[in-house]
Amino acid sequence: MAGALNNLATGLNLTVRNVATHTRDELTEQEGMERLAAYSYFARLLDQCEIRRAKEPEGT
């Protein structure tokens, strides 16, 4: 799942965030809502993740 979330985050940044910063055209309300929904879905997936921390090697 971690790989899929990483790919989703990369895709959102490439297709949503970067495009919006490199154009002067304003988004329509529909386009804005779709982009917001994509980030909302991504945030929901992240909230459902279980955090596991790597153990530090002994003696450090």
N, CA, C and O atoms as a DFTB+ gen file, in Angstrom:
240 C
 N C O
     1  1       0.824      -1.192       0.000
     2  2       0.000       0.000       0.000
     3  2       0.868       1.255       0.000
     4  3       0.488       2.270      -0.583
     5  1       2.020       1.195       0.642
     6  2       2.892       2.368       0.718
     7  2       3.320       2.826      -0.672
     8  3       3.362       4.024      -0.951
     9  1       3.636       1.875      -1.536
    10  2       4.041       2.223      -2.899
    11  2       2.918       2.890      -3.670
    12  3       3.137       3.842      -4.418
    13  1       1.707       2.373      -3.474
    14  2       0.552       2.951      -4.162
    15  2       0.284       4.377      -3.676
    16  3      -0.025       5.256      -4.481
    17  1       0.400       4.610      -2.376
    18  2       0.199       5.959      -1.838
    19  2       1.276       6.915      -2.340
    20  3       0.999       8.077      -2.637
    21  1       2.491       6.422      -2.431
    22  2       3.576       7.247      -2.951
    23  2       3.304       7.631      -4.409
    24  3       3.502       8.780      -4.803
    25  1       2.853       6.664      -5.198
    26  2       2.534       6.946      -6.597
    27  2       1.360       7.913      -6.717
    28  3       1.369       8.798      -7.572
    29  1       0.353       7.748      -5.866
    30  2      -0.788       8.658      -5.891
    31  2      -0.357      10.080      -5.544
    32  3      -0.773      11.035      -6.200
    33  1       0.472      10.219      -4.517
    34  2       0.967      11.541      -4.124
    35  2       1.768      12.177      -5.256
    36  3       1.614      13.365      -5.542
    37  1       2.608      11.394      -5.887
    38  2       3.400      11.901      -7.012
    39  2       2.487      12.331      -8.152
    40  3       2.668      13.402      -8.730
    41  1       1.516      11.500      -8.470
    42  2       0.582      11.829      -9.543
    43  2      -0.220      13.084      -9.255
    44  3      -0.423      13.910     -10.146
    45  1      -0.675      13.235      -8.021
    46  2      -1.423      14.441      -7.661
    47  2      -0.553      15.682      -7.815
    48  3      -1.004      16.703      -8.334
    49  1       0.679      15.591      -7.370
    50  2       1.570      16.747      -7.498
    51  2       1.861      17.081      -8.956
    52  3       1.934      18.253      -9.323
    53  1       2.027      16.062      -9.780
    54  2       2.342      16.316     -11.184
    55  2       1.141      16.809     -11.974
    56  3       1.282      17.672     -12.841
    57  1      -0.028      16.277     -11.688
    58  2      -1.192      16.614     -12.507
    59  2      -2.077      17.704     -11.926
    60  3      -2.817      18.356     -12.662
    61  1      -2.011      17.907     -10.633
    62  2      -2.890      18.897     -10.009
    63  2      -2.099      20.122      -9.594
    64  3      -2.353      21.223     -10.082
    65  1      -1.165      19.943      -8.717
    66  2      -0.466      21.090      -8.148
    67  2       0.384      21.810      -9.183
    68  3       0.259      23.024      -9.344
    69  1       1.242      21.090      -9.884
    70  2       2.169      21.741     -10.809
    71  2       1.465      22.396     -11.986
    72  3       1.859      23.481     -12.413
    73  1       0.440      21.763     -12.512
    74  2      -0.278      22.354     -13.643
    75  2      -0.911      23.676     -13.227
    76  3      -0.904      24.638     -13.996
    77  1      -1.456      23.729     -12.021
    78  2      -2.105      24.946     -11.544
    79  2      -1.101      26.092     -11.367
    80  3      -1.481      27.257     -11.481
    81  1       0.145      25.790     -11.098
    82  2       1.132      26.847     -10.895
    83  2       1.751      27.331     -12.200
    84  3       2.383      28.387     -12.231
    85  1       1.577      26.570     -13.277
    86  2       2.217      26.918     -14.543
    87  2       1.242      27.425     -15.597
    88  3       1.588      27.496     -16.776
    89  1       0.056      27.770     -15.193
    90  2      -0.907      28.297     -16.154
    91  2      -1.605      29.510     -15.567
    92  3      -1.727      29.635     -14.349
    93  1      -2.048      30.376     -16.409
    94  2      -2.739      31.574     -15.954
    95  2      -4.258      31.389     -16.026
    96  3      -5.014      32.239     -15.556
    97  1      -4.692      30.292     -16.606
    98  2      -6.126      30.029     -16.713
    99  2      -6.695      29.684     -15.348
   100  3      -6.081      28.948     -14.576
   101  1      -7.860      30.216     -15.058
   102  2      -8.529      29.891     -13.803
   103  2      -9.267      28.562     -13.949
   104  3      -9.766      28.220     -15.022
   105  1      -9.321      27.835     -12.857
   106  2     -10.066      26.582     -12.856
   107  2     -11.560      26.867     -12.800
   108  3     -12.002      27.853     -12.211
   109  1     -12.318      25.991     -13.420
   110  2     -13.761      26.082     -13.235
   111  2     -14.085      25.540     -11.856
   112  3     -13.251      24.888     -11.227
   113  1     -15.281      25.805     -11.391
   114  2     -15.687      25.280     -10.092
   115  2     -15.622      23.755     -10.094
   116  3     -15.181      23.148      -9.117
   117  1     -16.057      23.144     -11.181
   118  2     -16.038      21.678     -11.288
   119  2     -14.616      21.147     -11.202
   120  3     -14.357      20.187     -10.476
   121  1     -13.692      21.760     -11.933
   122  2     -12.294      21.319     -11.897
   123  2     -11.697      21.481     -10.507
   124  3     -10.960      20.614     -10.038
   125  1     -12.012      22.581      -9.854
   126  2     -11.510      22.805      -8.498
   127  2     -12.041      21.770      -7.525
   128  3     -11.300      21.266      -6.682
   129  1     -13.322      21.452      -7.640
   130  2     -13.926      20.448      -6.752
   131  2     -13.332      19.062      -7.003
   132  3     -13.127      18.297      -6.061
   133  1     -13.059      18.740      -8.252
   134  2     -12.460      17.437      -8.577
   135  2     -11.055      17.326      -7.998
   136  3     -10.674      16.277      -7.478
   137  1     -10.299      18.392      -8.086
   138  2      -8.941      18.370      -7.531
   139  2      -8.975      18.294      -6.010
   140  3      -8.181      17.576      -5.402
   141  1      -9.879      19.024      -5.407
   142  2     -10.040      18.963      -3.965
   143  2     -10.449      17.558      -3.524
   144  3      -9.969      17.053      -2.509
   145  1     -11.333      16.940      -4.289
   146  2     -11.774      15.581      -3.965
   147  2     -10.615      14.591      -4.049
   148  3     -10.523      13.675      -3.232
   149  1      -9.741      14.766      -5.018
   150  2      -8.590      13.864      -5.154
   151  2      -7.680      13.974      -3.931
   152  3      -7.229      12.957      -3.404
   153  1      -7.407      15.200      -3.475
   154  2      -6.580      15.369      -2.282
   155  2      -7.297      14.867      -1.026
   156  3      -6.665      14.316      -0.125
   157  1      -8.595      15.056      -0.971
   158  2      -9.377      14.576       0.167
   159  2      -9.313      13.056       0.257
   160  3      -9.148      12.499       1.342
   161  1      -9.444      12.390      -0.884
   162  2      -9.356      10.931      -0.913
   163  2      -7.965      10.471      -0.472
   164  3      -7.840       9.515       0.292
   165  1      -6.938      11.142      -0.945
   166  2      -5.570      10.815      -0.555
   167  2      -5.382      10.973       0.956
   168  3      -4.775      10.120       1.603
   169  1      -5.904      12.064       1.510
   170  2      -5.797      12.293       2.954
   171  2      -6.524      11.204       3.740
   172  3      -6.041      10.763       4.783
   173  1      -7.681      10.771       3.245
   174  2      -8.423       9.704       3.920
   175  2      -7.609       8.413       3.939
   176  3      -7.562       7.722       4.956
   177  1      -6.973       8.088       2.822
   178  2      -6.139       6.888       2.769
   179  2      -4.985       6.988       3.757
   180  3      -4.663       6.013       4.436
   181  1      -4.362       8.158       3.842
   182  2      -3.262       8.338       4.786
   183  2      -3.733       8.197       6.235
   184  3      -3.027       7.628       7.067
   185  1      -4.916       8.712       6.531
   186  2      -5.460       8.604       7.890
   187  2      -5.701       7.155       8.291
   188  3      -5.662       6.829       9.477
   189  1      -5.944       6.299       7.337
   190  2      -6.235       4.895       7.633
   191  2      -4.969       4.048       7.778
   192  3      -5.038       2.876       8.148
   193  1      -3.826       4.644       7.488
   194  2      -2.572       3.896       7.551
   195  2      -2.148       3.640       8.993
   196  3      -2.406       4.439       9.894
   197  1      -1.508       2.529       9.175
   198  2      -0.906       2.196      10.464
   199  2       0.564       2.590      10.395
   200  3       1.281       2.193       9.477
   201  1       0.996       3.362      11.356
   202  2       2.384       3.827      11.368
   203  2       3.240       2.802      12.082
   204  3       2.951       2.409      13.212
   205  1       4.279       2.383      11.421
   206  2       5.246       1.461      12.010
   207  2       6.610       2.118      11.967
   208  3       7.069       2.578      10.921
   209  1       7.227       2.150      13.093
   210  2       8.551       2.769      13.168
   211  2       9.617       1.676      13.217
   212  3       9.453       0.658      13.890
   213  1      10.688       1.901      12.506
   214  2      11.798       0.961      12.519
   215  2      12.505       1.042      13.861
   216  3      12.688       2.124      14.419
   217  1      12.892      -0.097      14.361
   218  2      13.639      -0.109      15.607
   219  2      15.072       0.300      15.328
   220  3      15.674      -0.098      14.331
   221  1      15.599       1.103      16.236
   222  2      16.990       1.504      16.098
   223  2      17.889       0.352      16.513
   224  3      17.559      -0.399      17.431
   225  1      19.020       0.211      15.842
   226  2      19.957      -0.847      16.231
   227  2      20.426      -0.644      17.670
   228  3      20.584       0.487      18.130
   229  1      20.644      -1.741      18.362
   230  2      21.092      -1.646      19.752
   231  2      22.483      -1.035      19.794
   232  3      23.316      -1.260      18.917
   233  1      22.702      -0.256      20.842
   234  2      24.006       0.358      21.023
   235  2      24.144       1.727      20.376
   236  3      25.243       2.278      20.324
   237  1      23.044       2.282      19.883
   238  2      23.149       3.626      19.296
   239  2      22.482       4.631      20.177
   240  3      22.464       5.819      19.855
